[in-house]
Amino acid sequence: MEPRKIVLPDSEIPKQWYNILSDLPTPMCPPLHPGTGKPVQPEDLAPVFPMNLIEQEMSTERFIDIPEPVIEKYLLWRPTPLCRAFNFEKLLDAPVKIYYKYEGASPAGSHKPNTAIPQAYYNKIFGIKRLSSETGAGQWGSALSMACAMFGLECRIFMVRISYDQKPYRRLMMTTWGGECIASPSDRTKAGQKILAENPDSPGSLGIAISEAIEDAVGGKDSRYSLGSVLNHVMLHQTVIGLEAQKQLAQIGEYPDVVMGCAGGGSNFAGIALPFIRDKIHGKDVLVVGAEPTSCPTLTRGPFAYDFGDTAMTTPLLPMYTLGHGFIPEPIHAGGLRYHGMAPIVSHLVREGMIEPRAYDQIETFTAGVKWARSEGVIPAPETNHVIAAVVQEAERAKQEGKQKTILFNFSGHGMVDLAAYDAFLSGRLHQHKLSDEAIALALKSIENLPKP
Ligand SMILES: Cc1ncc(COP(=O)(O)O)c(C=O)c1O
């Protein structure tokens, strides 16, 4: 009988993360200091992050040891199962084998604790007392609140207003784990006050919430900022997903033809993809696909440019695909995919042709997600529905091409706290949404005068 679940014993949990910076065939553009226009130095980042994480951010060491206290916490739910989606395969009736890595198994329900745990740990041993961060859908905020509780840190989360209203249960998860959750834009920071003065009904955005969290962290005592995606060290921590998947597939003698993930800031996608991209760099034939929303089409329609990671222009200039830091996405339900930029590592690999980005409409994604729920059981997070739509499309292509394909995708999280989004979809209140060329051109005005890569 072919296995439905491939599980690793605790002893097989990866002991190191994989750093793709050591294997890139071409170097990445450096992040720039917005004042001097020169590459950012570690000291520039010191008010924002602890030095141990800054070192990791800039490291080119191929494998980095996972500290023992982090492994101990990972073992609460890791290694996550690698599952075969037999029922979904049957439904699609295409010549595909579909494997998925189930990251919904974490206590917070997504991949986000994979980096929240080490970030809390490194801040703790550096002597930090409080972390500030932002959250879109609330997945990251809840993961960080949990991680802070585990390592005895205070936690303050600025949650994008639209998600704060749509997703009260994530807020309750954060407060249950001891975190403080504030709707953003808020009147707690200058960045928030400015936005509220211009638009008191602003739905918020990840860019605004990041500005508020950085301002709050830098202005506090023994406090630092923590980011749930985008940065190199976050991609690094998430590689535990792909490294486990490689061991699990090896156990059953499989290797994927296609590796897929949804991409908001890029972390869960990088987590599954980077260990396979390492193989690709060394000659393996594997297609790597990143799925994003048509309403926030950073990789498929944005330029590769230098841009700020936040709306108030407080971060270094990052080399990435972007829709412009002034972009405020439509309030679609996949809150975690509503970000104007993309991880520089993912952006670089897209630019180098190692990753193929594709965009999906929210109706298409929820249609795929409901099919999944009705065949495989788990109700996916709205973000995860994007990669499921990509899997459906890939299966259809395999059928048309008459080719047998093995697909591996990252099931980034379950949607048990996102049922309001399913309610909107099932009652016909969701509509197709594709960003217009005019809206993109307007948003990109905010980066016109920035340095070019
Ligand atoms: C379940 C889930 N998937 C995907 C994402 C997108 O983030 P990233 O691209 O960093 O993985 C989020 C972000 O909140 C999420 O909650």
The ligand as a Tripos MOL2 file, in Angstrom:
@<TRIPOS>MOLECULE
LIG
   16    16     1     0     0
SMALL
NO_CHARGES

@<TRIPOS>ATOM
      1 C1         -1.2270   30.5930    6.3390 C.3       1 LIG1
      2 C2         -0.3410   31.6010    5.6960 C.ar      1 LIG1
      3 N1          0.2320   31.3070    4.5280 N.ar      1 LIG1
      4 C3          1.0180   32.1820    3.8990 C.ar      1 LIG1
      5 C4          1.2730   33.4280    4.4170 C.ar      1 LIG1
      6 C5          2.1280   34.3740    3.6450 C.3       1 LIG1
      7 O1          3.3200   34.7190    4.2700 O.3       1 LIG1
      8 P1          4.7080   34.2440    3.6980 P.3       1 LIG1
      9 O2          4.7250   34.5670    2.2270 O.co2     1 LIG1
     10 O3          5.7340   34.9670    4.4670 O.co2     1 LIG1
     11 O4          4.7780   32.7720    3.9340 O.co2     1 LIG1
     12 C6          0.7090   33.7990    5.6450 C.ar      1 LIG1
     13 C7          0.9710   35.1110    6.2380 C.2       1 LIG1
     14 O5          0.3820   35.5470    7.1880 O.2       1 LIG1
     15 C8         -0.1190   32.8490    6.2930 C.ar      1 LIG1
     16 O6         -0.6850   33.1490    7.4600 O.3       1 LIG1
@<TRIPOS>BOND
     1     1     2 1
     2     2     3 ar
     3     2    15 ar
     4     3     4 ar
     5     4     5 ar
     6     5     6 1
     7     5    12 ar
     8     6     7 1
     9     7     8 1
    10     8     9 2
    11     8    10 1
    12     8    11 1
    13    12    13 1
    14    12    15 ar
    15    13    14 2
    16    15    16 1
@<TRIPOS>SUBSTRUCTURE
     1 LIG1         1 GROUP 0 **** ****
